[in-house]
Amino acid sequence: MSENADDVIRVLIVDDIAETRENLRKLLQFEPDIEVVGAARTGQEAIELARETEPDVVLMDINMPDMDGITATEELKRDVRFAQIIILSVQSESDYLRRAMRAGASDFIAKPPSGDELIGTIRSLAKDARRIKDEMARLEGTGPLRPQPERIGPEGKILAVYSAKGGVGCTMIATNLAVGLDTANTPTVLVDAALQFGDVAVSLNLQVKNSFVDLASRAEELDADIVEDVLLQHECGLRVLAAPPRPEMADEVHAEQVRNVLEHLKQHFAYVIVDTSSTMDDITLTILDLADLLIAVATPEIPAIKDARLLFDLLGVLEFPKEHIFFVLNKMDRKSGITAAAITENLKYTVDGEIPDDERAVTTSVNRGVPLLLADKGQPSAKGILDLLGSIKQRLVEEVTVGNEEREPERPRLFSR
């Protein structure tokens, strides 16, 4: 094989049908950068082979004689943490998707997979496997790779989703990113900081029993028990800190309380996803001060692009690091006549991710309270979210530095209450 051994993608095939295993092997055998390192008939055999071969990517069937693929995925991820699992199944119900993602699967492809889709997904996920291996090696020296929580650094990462213009899809993006990032190894909490009119709970079909107000009022004495009592839990396992149920209750929450709450949450979660209000007040600015990554969202419309320009100008004044901005275009439609390249040229900011316009799927998702990644990952908008997830993970890992560094000094604020 001509590829460097370090660049070869190691793939393990798991399926109880010999013909399927052989077909998958044949599908991959002519790819110079992919090596099939083993094929297992049962879940237990897959776990044992994974320990021996340490694959980058595992193609996992759901239905097997000893244990289902979801259980096998959960067990395998404990032993080979960097392995990326692709679930293969003829069943595409949302329950299977939720269970697979909670178990640690990275993707879900319907059987029989097309060659292009399968190979493209393997190559994309292999990048995640390598990044995790590199980070584990950095943290552990040259010793064996031991299972441990998948943290990007010593603390969790705060990802703020913001747009200067309302109605561009920030809540949809924040909700789906949180669902996609939340696994057994990367526990994630979704925070609705649009305190007056937040829609996160509605987007997840959750009844608001407790909210941000309940933590803010005890921000000086937070502990695990208090937080556990206040957070809501979605059926997929995602933890949620909801916005107050009534707009006037937002006045009870102050910027310093928001700071304390978010700093506490990142001690206990790998990712803290924050959906924000479009208002640039002291609470929003506090969130920006804490954000490890600002996901700035716009749509291909002149008012949204104008507001994005104003946002980037403001971030420059605030000395917000440009490398901590991840610019996303939502509702992209080729018929609109406004391309990502044109927006990049106009704003002098590179577009880091695009989500195609998929109004029917998004509207159905919101109205049902079922995020796209838990409904149908085959929809164009869901595929865009998955691509976004991969790019965001890559950005975060690339920013990891060796050792513990001092926090950046607090950036100047424009507004105060």
C-alpha positions, 0 to 999 in steps of 0.5 A: 500500500502506497499510503503512509501507515499513519495515514491509512484508515483502519476499518473494522466491519461488524455484521452477522451475515457473511455476504454483507461482510464480504460486500463491504470489504469489496466496496473498500478494498480498492481505496488506497487509504482504507484498510479493513483490519478485521471482520466480526460476526457478533457484538462480543467478537467486535469488541475483542477485535477492536481491542486488538486492532484499534480501528479508526472507524467501525461499520456496525450492524444493529441486528446481531445474535448476541447483542445489538449493535447499539449495545456493542457500540457502547461497550466498544467505545469504552475500550477504544475511545477514539473509534468512530462508529457508523451504524448500518441498518435497514431501520431508520426510525428516530428511536434507533437514531437516538439510541445510537447517538447516545451509545456513542455512534458518530453516524447512521447510514441506511442499508445498503449504503452507496459506495460514495456515501460510505467511503466519504463518511469513513474518510470524514470520521477518520479525521475525528479519530486521528484528532482524538488519538493525537489529543490522547497521546498529548495528554498521556504521553506515549503510554497506552491509550486508556479510556477517559472522558472525551474532553477537549481540554481541562475544562468543557468548552462554551459554544455561543450561537448568536446572530445580530438578526433574529429569525435566522435559525440560531435556536435550530442550530444550537439545539441540533449541535447540542444533540449531536455533541451529547454522548456518553463521552462528551456530556453536553448541556444546552443553555437558553440564554434568550431569557425573555423569549427563548424557544429551546424548550419548545424546540425540544417539546419540554415542559419548563418546570425549572429555568435559568432563574432558579440557578441565577438566584443561587449563583453564589452557592451552586453545587452538583445537587442544585444544578441537577435539580434545575436542569431539564432532561430530554428523552435523548439524554441531553440536559437543558437549562431553559429560559424563564417561562415568562418574559418579565422573569428575565429581569431577575437574571443579571450578567454576573449570575450568568457568568457564575452559572456558565463557569460552573456548567463547564466544570461538569460538561464537555460542551456548554451550548448557549443559545443567545438573544439578538440583543447585544446587552451586558448578558450577551457580552458576558457570554461572549467573554466566556465563549471558546467559540462564537458560532455567528449565524446569518442567512443569504439576505441583505438585511442579515448580511448587513447585520453580520457586518455590524456584528463583526465590526463590534467584535473587532472593537471588543477585541474578540479573537477572530480565530474564535469566530465560526461563521455559518450561513443558514438557509442557503439556496442556490436560487437566491443568487447570493453565494458563500463566496460573495458573502466572504468577499463582501464581509472579509470573513470566511464562511466556515459552514453552510446549511441548505435551505430545507424549510419543510424539514425544519418546520416539521422538526420545530413543530414536532419538537424533534430536532433534525438529528433525531428525526431524519439524518438523510435530510439536506439540513441534517446533513449540513448540521453533521458537516457543521459538527465535524468542522466545529470539532476540528476547530476546537481540537486545533486550538488545544494548546499544550499545558494549562495556560492562563485565561485571556484577560476579560475583553472590554465591554461596550454596555453596562447595566 
